[in-house]
Amino acid sequence: MPLSLEVSYSTWLDDVTVQLNRYLGLFIFVFGIIGNIFNIFVLSEKTLRFNPCSRLFRCSSIASILASSFGLTTRILSSWNIDLSGTNSYLCKFRGLMAFSSSTVTFWLIAFATIDRWLASSILPSRRRQSTIKNAQRTTFAIVCLSTALYFHLIFCYDANLVDTPMKCYSKSPECRFLTDLSFALITILCPLVIMIIFGFMTISNIRQAHYRTVRQSVYFPARQRKQVDRQLLTMLLLQVTLLLILSLPLPIQRFYSTFTSSDSKSIQQKSIDNFFYNSSLLLIYVANSVPFYIYTISGGSTFRKALKNVFKRCRLMIIRR
């Protein structure tokens, strides 16, 4: 390809990348924040509040809001060249730590929600007893602490005003980029996804075993109600895990490619293509963080939708009283 044509194609692709971050990023951010706020309120309703899986979902929604606020907003603002973290070193370091650690918290909480559903669906009483609010709280605390520790090196690795990087606020050395990319691809995304797949299949196996068992004693209404909530939470979880798999896998693939070709000499066109796919796959991660509320509304059955109606009723009453 002639150099002039290569440069014009590269310029066009860079502009497409900017427009994607600006408009698609803004759309994802608005709908994600609205959805996750509704999630927090709905999952705090009485019918869902004291369920361990629901507690993990709720904390995951809070982490998703933080991930979008620190990770996605900077991409939107940088498309207009008004991202302060791109020029301020302290803001850059703080943004990097918050964006990466909160994304990690989001994925791992969903992974542990699949473990909780496996425990809750077990035919063994000893396992079912481990599905508790206290264990969900301990798990959340441990995940937050470990995720922050995992990316604490960004305080030293990230810096502002960088050139020839996907963003001005980025890892400042090849070693830092390798460590961050590998951590994000393996620990933040792939490991939780593997856990989700394994325990998702194990949960389905538990449910099949339960169907084969003959239960002769009568089941009281509160127990039936709890089982209904558990089934609907499981449906919500399995659909979310499926979408997470589809939306999250492109980024680790792109990061592995970028890491193992970092020493190669690349043309202007190839750099633009790499940058486009990096930004596109990263936006898919934020889509994954933004869709849970809409997944839960569709797949959550009567339990979630009834809780959502209660939230709307309370909001309407508050507006009327004012």
C-alpha positions in Angstrom: 0.0 0.0 0.0 1.4 3.5 -0.9 2.5 5.5 2.1 0.0 8.3 1.5 -2.9 5.9 1.3 -1.6 4.1 4.4 -1.4 7.4 6.3 -4.9 8.5 5.2 -6.4 5.1 6.2 -4.6 5.3 9.6 -6.0 8.8 10.2 -9.5 7.6 9.3 -9.2 4.6 11.7 -7.9 6.8 14.5 -10.9 9.2 14.0 -13.3 6.2 14.1 -11.7 5.1 17.4 -12.2 8.6 18.8 -15.8 8.7 17.8 -16.4 5.2 19.3 -15.0 6.4 22.6 -17.0 9.6 22.5 -20.5 8.6 21.5 -20.7 4.8 22.1 -18.7 5.3 25.3 -21.2 8.0 26.5 -24.2 5.8 25.6 -22.7 2.8 27.5 -21.9 5.0 30.5 -25.3 6.6 30.9 -27.3 3.3 30.5 -24.8 1.5 32.7 -25.0 4.0 35.6 -28.8 4.1 35.4 -29.0 0.3 35.3 -26.6 -0.3 38.1 -28.2 2.3 40.4 -31.6 0.5 39.8 -29.8 -2.8 40.6 -28.6 -1.5 44.0 -32.1 -0.4 45.0 -33.9 -3.4 43.6 -31.5 -5.9 45.2 -31.9 -4.1 48.5 -35.7 -5.0 48.6 -36.8 -7.3 51.4 -37.4 -10.3 49.1 -33.8 -10.1 47.9 -31.8 -8.3 50.6 -30.9 -11.3 52.7 -29.9 -13.7 49.9 -26.1 -14.1 49.7 -26.1 -14.2 45.9 -28.2 -11.0 45.8 -25.7 -9.4 48.2 -22.8 -10.3 45.8 -24.8 -8.9 42.8 -25.4 -5.6 44.7 -21.8 -5.2 45.6 -20.9 -6.0 42.0 -23.2 -3.2 40.8 -21.4 -0.7 43.1 -18.0 -1.9 41.7 -19.3 -1.6 38.1 -20.3 2.1 38.8 -16.8 2.8 40.1 -15.2 1.0 37.1 -17.3 3.0 34.6 -16.7 6.3 36.5 -12.9 5.9 36.6 -12.3 3.9 33.4 -15.0 4.9 30.9 -15.3 8.6 31.6 -11.7 9.3 30.9 -12.0 7.7 27.5 -15.0 9.9 26.8 -13.3 13.0 28.0 -10.0 12.2 26.2 -12.0 12.2 22.9 -12.6 15.9 23.5 -9.0 16.4 24.9 -10.4 17.5 28.3 -9.2 14.5 30.4 -7.4 15.9 33.4 -5.8 12.5 34.2 -4.0 12.6 30.9 -2.0 15.6 32.1 -2.0 15.3 35.9 0.2 12.5 37.2 -1.5 12.1 40.6 -5.0 11.9 39.0 -3.6 9.4 36.5 -2.2 7.1 39.1 -5.4 7.2 41.2 -7.6 6.7 38.1 -5.6 3.7 37.0 -5.7 2.0 40.4 -9.5 2.6 40.8 -10.4 1.5 37.3 -8.4 -1.7 37.3 -9.2 -2.7 40.9 -13.0 -2.0 40.6 -13.2 -4.0 37.3 -11.4 -6.9 39.1 -13.9 -6.7 42.0 -16.8 -6.8 39.6 -15.7 -10.0 37.8 -14.6 -11.8 40.9 -17.9 -11.1 42.8 -19.9 -12.6 39.9 -17.5 -15.6 40.0 -18.2 -16.1 43.7 -21.9 -15.7 43.0 -21.6 -18.8 40.9 -19.9 -20.6 43.7 -22.7 -19.4 46.1 -25.3 -20.8 43.7 -23.4 -24.1 43.6 -23.4 -24.3 47.4 -27.1 -23.3 47.6 -28.1 -25.9 45.1 -26.1 -28.8 46.6 -27.9 -31.8 47.9 -25.5 -31.9 50.9 -26.8 -29.8 53.9 -23.2 -29.0 55.0 -22.6 -27.2 51.7 -25.9 -25.4 51.7 -25.1 -24.0 55.1 -22.0 -22.3 53.7 -24.2 -20.1 51.5 -24.7 -17.3 54.1 -24.7 -13.5 54.2 -21.7 -13.5 56.5 -19.7 -15.5 54.0 -20.8 -13.2 51.2 -19.6 -10.2 53.3 -16.3 -11.8 54.1 -15.8 -12.7 50.4 -16.6 -9.1 49.3 -14.1 -7.7 51.8 -11.3 -10.1 50.8 -11.9 -9.4 47.0 -11.7 -5.6 47.5 -8.5 -5.9 49.5 -6.8 -8.4 47.1 -7.9 -6.5 44.0 -6.5 -3.2 45.4 -3.2 -5.0 46.3 -3.0 -6.6 42.9 -3.0 -3.2 41.1 -1.1 -1.2 43.7 1.9 -1.2 41.4 0.0 1.2 39.1 0.9 4.0 41.6 4.5 3.6 40.4 3.8 2.3 36.9 1.2 4.8 35.6 2.1 8.3 34.5 0.5 11.2 32.5 1.6 13.0 29.3 2.8 9.9 27.6 3.1 9.6 23.8 2.8 6.6 21.4 0.4 4.9 23.9 -3.3 4.2 23.6 -3.9 7.0 26.2 -1.9 9.8 27.7 -2.4 8.2 31.1 -0.8 4.8 30.7 1.9 2.4 31.9 5.2 4.2 31.4 7.6 1.3 30.7 7.4 -2.0 28.7 7.8 -4.0 31.9 4.9 -2.2 33.6 2.7 -2.7 30.5 3.6 -6.4 30.4 2.7 -6.8 34.1 -0.5 -4.8 33.9 -1.7 -6.4 30.7 -1.0 -9.9 31.9 -2.6 -9.3 35.3 -5.7 -7.8 33.7 -6.0 -10.6 31.1 -5.4 -13.5 33.4 -6.5 -12.5 36.9 -9.2 -9.9 36.2 -10.9 -11.6 33.3 -9.8 -15.2 32.4 -9.6 -16.7 36.0 -13.1 -15.5 37.0 -14.5 -16.6 33.7 -13.1 -20.1 34.1 -14.5 -20.3 37.7 -17.9 -19.1 36.3 -17.9 -21.8 33.7 -16.8 -24.6 36.1 -19.2 -23.8 38.9 -22.0 -22.9 36.4 -21.8 -26.5 35.0 -21.5 -27.9 38.6 -24.6 -26.0 39.6 -26.6 -27.4 36.7 -25.4 -30.8 37.7 -26.6 -30.2 41.3 -30.1 -29.2 40.0 -30.3 -32.4 37.9 -29.4 -34.5 40.9 -32.0 -32.7 42.9 -34.7 -33.5 40.3 -33.9 -37.2 40.6 -34.4 -37.2 44.3 -37.8 -38.1 45.6 -39.0 -35.6 48.3 -41.9 -37.1 50.2 -42.3 -34.6 53.0 -44.5 -31.5 52.4 -42.7 -28.2 51.8 -43.9 -25.1 53.7 -44.7 -21.9 51.8 -41.6 -19.9 53.0 -39.3 -22.7 51.9 -41.1 -22.8 48.4 -40.7 -19.0 48.2 -36.9 -19.2 49.0 -36.5 -21.9 46.4 -38.3 -19.8 43.8 -36.0 -16.8 44.6 -33.0 -19.2 44.3 -34.1 -20.5 40.9 -34.7 -17.0 39.5 -31.3 -15.8 40.9 -29.6 -18.8 39.2 -31.3 -18.0 35.9 -30.1 -14.3 36.1 -26.6 -15.5 37.0 -26.3 -18.0 34.2 -27.4 -15.5 31.6 -25.0 -12.9 32.9 -22.1 -15.4 32.9 -22.9 -16.3 29.2 -22.9 -12.6 28.2 -19.7 -11.9 30.2 -18.0 -14.7 28.3 -19.0 -13.3 24.9 -18.2 -9.7 25.8 -15.0 -10.2 27.8 -12.9 -12.7 25.9 -11.9 -10.3 23.0 -9.9 -8.1 25.4 -7.5 -10.7 26.9 -7.0 -12.0 23.3 -6.1 -8.5 22.2 -3.9 -7.9 25.2 -2.0 -11.2 24.7 -1.4 -10.3 21.1 -0.2 -6.8 22.0 2.1 -8.1 24.7 3.8 -10.7 22.5 4.1 -8.4 19.5 5.3 -5.4 21.5 8.9 -5.8 20.3 7.9 -6.1 16.6 8.4 -3.1 14.3 4.9 -2.0 13.3 3.7 0.3 10.5 1.5 3.4 11.2 -1.5 1.4 9.8 -0.9 -1.6 12.0 -0.6 0.6 15.1 -3.9 2.3 14.3 -5.6 -1.2 13.8 -4.2 -2.4 17.1 -5.4 0.8 18.8 -8.9 0.4 17.3 -9.3 -3.2 18.4 -7.9 -2.4 21.9 -10.5 0.4 22.4 -13.3 -1.7 20.9 -12.6 -4.7 23.1 -12.3 -2.4 26.1 -15.7 -0.9 25.4 -17.1 -4.4 25.3 -15.9 -4.9 28.9 -17.9 -1.8 30.0 -20.9 -3.1 28.1 -20.5 -6.3 30.2 -20.5 -4.1 33.3 -23.5 -2.1 32.2 -26.0 -4.8 31.2 -26.8 -6.7 34.4 -29.9 -4.7 35.3 -31.4 -5.3 31.9 -30.5 -9.0 32.1 -32.1 -9.3 35.5 -35.2 -7.5 34.3 -35.6 -9.9 31.4 -34.6 -13.1 33.2 -35.3 -12.4 36.9 -38.9 -13.6 36.8 -41.6 -12.3 39.1 -39.2 -11.8 42.1 -37.0 -9.2 40.5 -39.8 -7.5 38.6 -41.9 -7.3 41.7 -39.0 -5.7 43.6 -38.5 -3.3 40.7 -42.2 -2.2 40.8 -41.8 -1.6 44.6 -38.8 0.7 43.9 -40.8 2.7 41.3 -43.8 2.9 43.7 -41.6 4.3 46.5 -40.0 6.8 44.1 -43.5 8.0 42.9 -44.7 8.4 46.5 -41.6 10.5 47.3 -42.3 12.7 44.3 -46.0 13.1 45.2 -45.2 14.0 48.8 -42.9 16.7 47.7 
